[in-house]
């Protein structure tokens, strides 16, 4: 497994590592020591013995500049991560040597690499008993949308998608110029892979998966949708010393009464926006768990971390119905808790697929990258979400009144109840897909059969 060194990417391929290792196959998860430590520290939902079956191959990190995130920059793309991403290209030689070493000991070596790590794995095709598979960390819908946009929005689109594609925002401000350059380097290094892997399910987007395969939009017709990668059931851990205190707080709340508010690991809110969000949550009168933390740096283990100021007296005023998390939160377990009934999210795919698999509707607040298109997928295609912030107004501060209105619509309205019902039905279908006989389970069996043929 060759993940991109950013949390949402590290996490997805570590989850996939656990799934593949269940087929009694040795799995090697490779990367810099810093980012492997990050992935292992933050993974949750898996039995520790499962992780024990995954081998971690750590390479010495290449030094890189480690700036803090800038919550006030106009473009919300996490530019502070670019030095870390750029440093990842130095893994090309050590990864090749490691794979070559494995290839001398095994009949076949299978390399699953993040689409944004193509540069690192470009040489392994020279090893005769090695195959590579590209992992796409976004849904097939969003991947198709990117290709459609790059092609100039042609009219040659499937009838089923024509209407919703008109809702897709342009890519202006989704990425930074420096990241665009990094992406071009990856695309230019990509050799034809043996197939594609998606953290998705045919229960979610079977039409778009089939369309991408038929049109060979990524250069191959072979693809496996084996998601969700994340666990969909959790062992009972009440009373455990390692259990996060927010889960104990959720235990004391009524079923379907709490909204979870979190904007992932790559988004930083300005002090003004934090204040407006706080007042909106307070005035909504709804129960909430709110993760108030800054975006990750390239190296999360060094340097100071900014702590946003909450309004004076806020904690005291909401102490009976609000829980503030300042550190790392067990998002998957929060979403899977019976008390959680909504998720205000930046719409990174990692967060979307976790919310979908737990049957929780989403209040969408995209920040950058694939998130604006993922938000359209959630609201217009799956119809399990409502908009908090329109991407067209991305430069504006969301006022407390808009936050209050969105929370009340999702948590305390007939519209929200209908959306929650749809989310729960989709969640059940997605969970069934990973059970024996389900579509994702069959695709995983197909993939394992294919690579062990």
C-alpha positions as CSV (number, residue, x, y, z in Angstrom):
1,X,0.0,0.0,0.0
2,X,1.4,3.4,-1.0
3,X,-0.7,6.2,0.5
4,X,-0.5,9.9,0.0
5,X,0.8,11.5,3.2
6,X,-2.4,13.3,4.1
7,X,-4.8,12.1,6.8
8,X,-7.8,11.3,4.6
9,X,-5.6,9.3,2.2
10,X,-3.5,7.6,4.9
11,X,-6.7,6.5,6.7
12,X,-8.5,5.0,3.7
13,X,-5.5,2.8,2.6
14,X,-4.9,1.7,6.2
15,X,-8.5,0.5,6.4
16,X,-8.1,-1.3,3.0
17,X,-4.9,-2.9,4.4
18,X,-6.9,-4.4,7.2
19,X,-9.6,-5.7,4.8
20,X,-7.0,-7.3,2.4
21,X,-5.0,-8.8,5.3
22,X,-8.2,-10.6,6.3
23,X,-7.6,-12.8,3.2
24,X,-4.5,-14.3,5.0
25,X,-2.2,-12.2,2.8
26,X,0.8,-10.3,4.0
27,X,0.2,-6.5,3.6
28,X,3.0,-3.9,3.7
29,X,1.9,-0.4,4.3
30,X,4.8,1.9,3.3
31,X,5.7,5.5,3.8
32,X,7.8,7.9,5.9
33,X,8.1,7.1,9.6
34,X,6.3,10.4,10.4
35,X,3.2,9.6,8.4
36,X,3.0,5.9,9.3
37,X,3.1,7.1,13.0
38,X,0.2,9.5,12.1
39,X,-1.9,6.8,10.5
40,X,-1.4,4.3,13.3
41,X,-2.1,6.9,16.0
42,X,-5.4,8.0,14.5
43,X,-6.9,4.8,13.2
44,X,-10.1,3.7,15.0
45,X,-12.9,1.2,14.6
46,X,-10.6,-1.8,14.1
47,X,-9.6,-4.5,16.5
48,X,-6.0,-4.0,17.4
49,X,-5.2,-7.6,16.5
50,X,-6.3,-6.8,12.9
51,X,-3.8,-4.0,12.7
52,X,-1.2,-6.4,14.0
53,X,-1.5,-8.4,10.7
54,X,-0.4,-5.4,8.7
55,X,3.4,-4.8,8.3
56,X,4.5,-1.2,8.4
57,X,7.6,-0.4,6.3
58,X,9.0,3.0,7.5
59,X,11.4,5.1,5.5
60,X,13.4,7.9,7.0
61,X,11.4,11.2,6.4
62,X,12.9,13.7,3.9
63,X,13.1,17.1,5.8
64,X,10.5,19.6,4.7
65,X,9.2,23.0,5.7
66,X,6.3,22.6,8.2
67,X,4.3,25.8,8.3
68,X,1.0,26.1,10.2
69,X,-2.3,26.5,8.4
70,X,-3.5,30.0,7.6
71,X,-7.1,30.3,8.6
72,X,-7.4,33.7,7.0
73,X,-6.2,32.8,3.5
74,X,-8.8,33.5,0.7
75,X,-8.3,30.1,-1.0
76,X,-9.1,27.4,1.6
77,X,-6.9,24.7,0.0
78,X,-4.4,23.4,2.7
79,X,-1.3,24.9,1.3
80,X,0.6,24.1,4.5
81,X,0.6,20.4,3.4
82,X,2.3,21.1,0.0
83,X,5.9,20.8,1.4
84,X,5.1,17.4,2.9
85,X,3.4,16.2,-0.4
86,X,6.4,17.4,-2.4
87,X,8.8,15.6,-0.1
88,X,6.9,12.4,-0.8
89,X,8.4,12.2,-4.3
90,X,11.7,11.2,-2.6
91,X,10.1,7.8,-1.8
92,X,10.5,6.8,-5.4
93,X,13.8,5.0,-5.0
94,X,13.3,3.4,-1.5
95,X,9.8,2.1,-2.5
96,X,11.2,0.6,-5.7
97,X,14.0,-1.1,-3.9
98,X,11.6,-2.4,-1.3
99,X,9.2,-3.8,-3.9
100,X,12.1,-5.3,-5.8
101,X,13.2,-7.1,-2.6
102,X,9.7,-8.4,-2.1
103,X,9.5,-9.6,-5.7
104,X,12.4,-11.9,-5.2
105,X,10.6,-13.6,-2.3
106,X,7.0,-13.8,-3.5
107,X,5.4,-15.2,-6.6
108,X,3.6,-11.9,-7.2
109,X,3.7,-8.5,-5.6
110,X,0.6,-6.3,-5.8
111,X,1.1,-2.6,-5.4
112,X,-2.0,-0.5,-4.5
113,X,-1.1,3.2,-4.8
114,X,-2.9,6.4,-4.2
115,X,-3.6,8.2,-7.6
116,X,-1.5,11.1,-6.2
117,X,1.5,8.8,-5.6
118,X,1.9,7.8,-9.3
119,X,5.3,9.4,-9.5
120,X,6.6,7.2,-6.6
121,X,5.6,3.9,-8.2
122,X,6.3,4.6,-11.8
123,X,9.3,2.3,-12.0
124,X,7.8,-0.9,-10.6
125,X,6.4,-2.0,-14.0
126,X,9.9,-3.1,-14.8
127,X,9.6,-5.9,-12.2
128,X,8.1,-8.9,-14.0
129,X,6.1,-10.3,-11.2
130,X,4.7,-7.0,-10.0
131,X,1.2,-5.5,-10.7
132,X,-0.1,-2.1,-9.8
133,X,-3.6,-0.9,-9.0
134,X,-4.6,2.7,-8.7
135,X,-6.7,3.7,-5.7
136,X,-9.0,6.7,-6.3
137,X,-9.8,8.4,-3.0
138,X,-12.9,10.1,-4.3
139,X,-16.2,8.7,-5.5
140,X,-16.7,7.7,-9.2
141,X,-19.2,10.5,-9.5
142,X,-16.6,13.1,-8.6
143,X,-13.9,11.5,-10.7
144,X,-16.2,11.5,-13.7
145,X,-17.1,15.2,-13.0
146,X,-13.4,16.1,-13.0
147,X,-12.9,14.4,-16.4
148,X,-16.0,16.1,-17.7
149,X,-14.8,19.5,-16.6
150,X,-11.3,18.9,-18.0
151,X,-12.9,17.9,-21.4
152,X,-14.7,21.3,-21.5
153,X,-18.1,20.0,-20.3
154,X,-19.1,18.2,-23.5
155,X,-22.7,17.4,-24.3
156,X,-21.9,13.7,-24.7
157,X,-23.1,12.7,-21.2
158,X,-25.4,9.9,-20.1
159,X,-29.0,11.0,-19.8
160,X,-29.2,9.9,-16.2
161,X,-26.4,12.4,-15.3
162,X,-27.2,15.3,-17.6
163,X,-29.4,17.2,-15.1
164,X,-27.1,16.9,-12.1
165,X,-24.0,17.7,-14.0
166,X,-25.4,21.2,-14.5
167,X,-25.3,21.6,-10.7
168,X,-21.5,20.9,-10.6
169,X,-19.5,24.0,-9.7
170,X,-16.4,24.9,-11.7
171,X,-13.1,24.1,-10.3
172,X,-12.1,27.7,-9.6
173,X,-10.5,28.0,-6.2
174,X,-10.8,24.2,-5.5
175,X,-7.1,23.8,-5.6
176,X,-4.0,26.0,-5.4
177,X,-1.7,26.5,-8.4
178,X,1.1,24.6,-6.6
179,X,-1.1,21.6,-6.0
180,X,-2.2,21.7,-9.7
181,X,1.5,21.4,-10.6
182,X,1.9,18.5,-8.2
183,X,-1.1,16.8,-9.8
184,X,0.2,17.3,-13.3
185,X,3.5,15.6,-12.2
186,X,1.4,12.6,-10.9
187,X,-0.7,12.3,-14.1
188,X,2.4,12.5,-16.3
189,X,4.0,9.7,-14.3
190,X,1.0,7.3,-14.4
191,X,1.6,4.2,-16.4
192,X,-1.3,1.9,-17.4
193,X,-2.3,0.1,-14.2
194,X,-3.9,-3.3,-13.9
195,X,-7.1,-1.8,-12.6
196,X,-8.7,0.7,-10.3
197,X,-10.0,0.5,-6.7
198,X,-12.7,2.7,-5.1
199,X,-13.7,3.2,-1.5
200,X,-17.3,3.1,-2.7
201,X,-20.2,0.7,-3.2
202,X,-22.6,-0.1,-6.0
203,X,-25.3,0.6,-3.5
204,X,-24.1,4.2,-3.6
205,X,-23.1,4.8,-7.2
206,X,-23.4,1.7,-9.4
207,X,-24.4,3.7,-12.4
208,X,-21.3,5.9,-12.3
209,X,-18.9,3.0,-11.6
210,X,-20.3,1.2,-14.7
211,X,-20.1,4.3,-16.9
212,X,-16.4,4.9,-16.0
213,X,-15.6,1.3,-16.7
214,X,-17.5,1.2,-20.0
215,X,-15.9,4.5,-21.3
216,X,-12.5,3.5,-19.9
217,X,-12.2,7.0,-18.5
218,X,-9.2,6.2,-16.4
219,X,-7.6,4.0,-19.1
220,X,-8.9,0.7,-17.8
221,X,-12.2,-1.1,-17.7
222,X,-11.2,-3.1,-14.6
223,X,-12.4,-1.7,-11.4
224,X,-13.4,-2.9,-8.0
225,X,-15.7,-0.9,-5.7
226,X,-15.0,-2.6,-2.4
227,X,-16.1,0.1,0.1
228,X,-16.8,1.2,2.6
229,X,-13.3,0.4,3.7
230,X,-14.2,1.5,7.3
231,X,-15.7,-0.9,9.8
232,X,-19.5,-0.7,9.9
233,X,-20.0,-2.3,13.3
234,X,-18.0,-1.7,16.5
235,X,-17.2,-3.9,19.5
236,X,-18.9,-2.8,22.7
237,X,-16.4,-0.7,24.7
238,X,-18.5,1.0,27.4
239,X,-16.4,1.6,30.5
240,X,-13.1,1.2,28.6
241,X,-10.3,3.5,29.7
242,X,-9.4,4.1,26.0
243,X,-12.9,5.2,25.1
244,X,-13.2,8.9,24.3
245,X,-15.2,10.9,26.8
246,X,-17.5,12.3,24.1
247,X,-18.9,8.8,23.5
248,X,-19.8,8.6,27.2
249,X,-21.6,11.9,26.9
250,X,-23.4,10.6,23.8
251,X,-24.5,7.6,25.9
252,X,-26.5,10.0,28.1
253,X,-28.4,11.6,25.2
254,X,-31.6,10.5,23.6
255,X,-31.5,8.5,20.3
256,X,-31.3,10.7,17.2
257,X,-30.9,13.9,19.1
258,X,-27.3,15.1,18.4
259,X,-25.6,16.8,15.4
260,X,-21.9,16.2,15.0
261,X,-19.9,19.1,13.7
262,X,-16.5,18.6,12.2
263,X,-14.6,19.9,9.2
264,X,-11.8,17.3,8.9
265,X,-8.1,17.5,9.0
266,X,-7.4,20.0,6.2
267,X,-9.7,22.9,7.0
268,X,-9.1,25.9,9.3
269,X,-11.8,28.3,10.2
270,X,-11.1,32.0,10.8
271,X,-11.7,33.3,14.3
272,X,-14.7,35.3,12.9
273,X,-16.2,32.1,11.4
274,X,-15.7,30.1,14.6
275,X,-17.6,32.8,16.5
276,X,-20.5,32.7,14.0
277,X,-20.6,28.9,14.1
278,X,-20.7,28.9,17.9
279,X,-23.6,31.4,18.1
280,X,-25.5,29.5,15.4
281,X,-25.2,26.2,17.3
282,X,-26.2,27.9,20.5
283,X,-29.3,29.6,19.0
284,X,-30.4,26.4,17.3
285,X,-31.2,24.9,20.7
286,X,-30.1,21.5,19.4
287,X,-27.6,19.1,21.0
288,X,-24.2,18.9,19.4
289,X,-20.7,17.5,19.5
290,X,-18.3,20.0,17.9
291,X,-14.7,19.3,17.1
292,X,-12.9,22.6,17.3
293,X,-9.4,22.0,16.1
294,X,-7.0,23.5,13.5
295,X,-6.1,21.8,10.3
296,X,-3.1,19.4,10.2
297,X,0.4,20.5,9.4
298,X,2.6,18.3,7.2
299,X,4.1,16.9,10.4
300,X,1.5,16.8,13.1
301,X,3.9,15.9,15.8
302,X,6.0,19.1,15.8
303,X,5.2,22.8,16.4
304,X,2.5,24.7,18.1
305,X,-1.2,24.2,17.4
306,X,-3.6,27.1,17.2
307,X,-6.7,27.0,19.4
308,X,-9.6,29.0,18.2
309,X,-11.3,31.3,20.7
310,X,-14.9,30.5,21.6
311,X,-17.3,33.3,22.5
312,X,-17.1,34.4,26.1
313,X,-19.4,32.3,28.3
314,X,-20.2,29.9,25.5
315,X,-19.1,26.7,27.2
316,X,-21.1,27.6,30.3
317,X,-24.3,28.5,28.3
318,X,-24.3,25.2,26.3
319,X,-22.9,22.8,28.8
320,X,-26.1,20.9,29.2
321,X,-26.5,20.2,25.4
322,X,-23.1,20.7,23.8
323,X,-19.8,18.8,24.0
324,X,-16.6,20.5,22.7
325,X,-13.7,18.3,21.5
326,X,-10.4,20.1,21.2
327,X,-8.2,17.1,20.3
328,X,-8.5,14.1,17.9
329,X,-12.1,12.8,17.8
330,X,-13.2,9.2,17.1
331,X,-15.4,10.4,14.2
332,X,-16.5,6.9,13.0
333,X,-17.7,5.9,16.4
334,X,-19.5,9.2,16.9
335,X,-21.3,8.8,13.6
336,X,-22.2,5.2,14.5
337,X,-23.6,6.2,17.9
338,X,-27.4,5.9,18.2
339,X,-27.6,9.4,19.5
340,X,-26.1,11.0,16.4
341,X,-28.7,12.1,13.9
342,X,-26.8,14.6,11.7
343,X,-23.3,15.6,10.5
344,X,-22.2,19.1,9.6
345,X,-19.2,18.4,7.3
346,X,-16.7,19.7,4.8
347,X,-17.6,16.7,2.6
348,X,-14.2,15.1,2.2
349,X,-14.9,11.7,0.8
350,X,-13.5,9.9,3.9
351,X,-16.1,11.7,6.0
352,X,-18.9,11.3,3.5
353,X,-18.5,7.5,3.2
354,X,-18.3,7.1,6.9
355,X,-21.5,9.1,7.4
356,X,-23.2,7.2,4.6
357,X,-22.3,3.9,6.0
358,X,-23.7,4.9,9.4
359,X,-26.9,6.2,7.9
360,X,-26.4,9.8,9.0
361,X,-27.5,12.8,6.8
362,X,-25.1,15.6,6.1
363,X,-25.3,19.4,6.3
364,X,-22.7,20.3,3.6
365,X,-20.1,23.0,4.0
366,X,-17.4,22.3,1.3
367,X,-14.0,24.0,1.7
368,X,-11.7,22.9,-1.2
369,X,-10.6,20.1,-3.5
370,X,-13.2,17.5,-4.4
371,X,-15.5,18.7,-1.6
372,X,-17.8,21.0,-3.6
373,X,-18.6,18.2,-6.1
374,X,-19.0,15.6,-3.3
375,X,-21.5,18.0,-1.7
376,X,-23.5,18.0,-4.9
377,X,-23.4,14.2,-4.9
378,X,-24.7,14.1,-1.4
379,X,-27.5,16.7,-1.8
380,X,-28.6,16.2,-5.4
381,X,-27.8,12.6,-6.3
382,X,-28.1,10.7,-3.0
383,X,-30.5,13.3,-1.5
384,X,-29.3,12.7,2.0
385,X,-28.0,16.2,2.7
386,X,-28.7,19.9,2.7
387,X,-26.6,22.9,2.0
388,X,-25.1,25.1,4.7
389,X,-22.8,27.0,2.5
390,X,-23.1,27.4,-1.3
391,X,-19.7,27.0,-3.1
392,X,-20.5,30.2,-5.1
393,X,-20.3,32.1,-1.8
394,X,-17.1,30.4,-0.7
395,X,-15.4,33.8,0.1
396,X,-18.1,34.8,2.6
397,X,-18.4,34.1,6.3
398,X,-21.4,32.0,7.0
399,X,-23.5,34.0,9.5
400,X,-24.9,32.4,12.7
401,X,-28.4,32.7,11.3
402,X,-27.6,30.4,8.4
403,X,-25.9,27.9,10.8
404,X,-28.9,28.0,13.1
405,X,-31.4,27.5,10.2
406,X,-29.4,24.6,8.7
407,X,-29.1,22.8,12.0
408,X,-32.8,23.2,12.8
409,X,-33.8,22.1,9.3
410,X,-31.7,18.9,9.6
411,X,-32.5,18.1,13.2
412,X,-36.0,19.4,13.9
413,X,-38.1,19.5,10.7
414,X,-40.2,17.2,8.6
415,X,-37.7,17.8,5.7
416,X,-34.8,16.6,8.0
417,X,-36.8,13.6,9.1
418,X,-37.3,12.5,5.5
419,X,-33.7,13.0,4.7
420,X,-32.7,11.0,7.8
421,X,-35.0,8.2,6.7
422,X,-33.3,8.1,3.2
423,X,-29.9,8.2,4.8
424,X,-30.8,5.3,7.1
425,X,-32.1,3.2,4.2
426,X,-29.0,3.9,2.2
427,X,-26.8,3.2,5.2
428,X,-28.5,-0.2,5.7
429,X,-28.0,-1.0,2.0
430,X,-24.3,0.0,2.2
431,X,-23.7,-2.1,5.3
432,X,-25.4,-5.0,3.7
433,X,-23.1,-4.6,0.7
434,X,-20.0,-5.5,2.8
435,X,-21.7,-8.6,4.3
436,X,-21.3,-12.0,2.8
437,X,-23.1,-12.1,-0.5
438,X,-23.3,-8.3,-0.7
439,X,-22.0,-6.4,-3.8
440,X,-18.9,-4.9,-2.1
441,X,-18.1,-8.3,-0.5
442,X,-18.4,-10.0,-3.9
443,X,-16.1,-7.4,-5.4
444,X,-13.5,-7.9,-2.7
445,X,-13.7,-11.6,-3.3
446,X,-13.3,-10.9,-7.0
447,X,-10.3,-8.7,-6.4
448,X,-8.6,-11.2,-4.1
449,X,-9.3,-14.0,-6.6
450,X,-7.8,-11.8,-9.4
451,X,-4.5,-11.0,-7.6
452,X,-4.0,-14.5,-6.4
453,X,-4.8,-16.2,-9.7
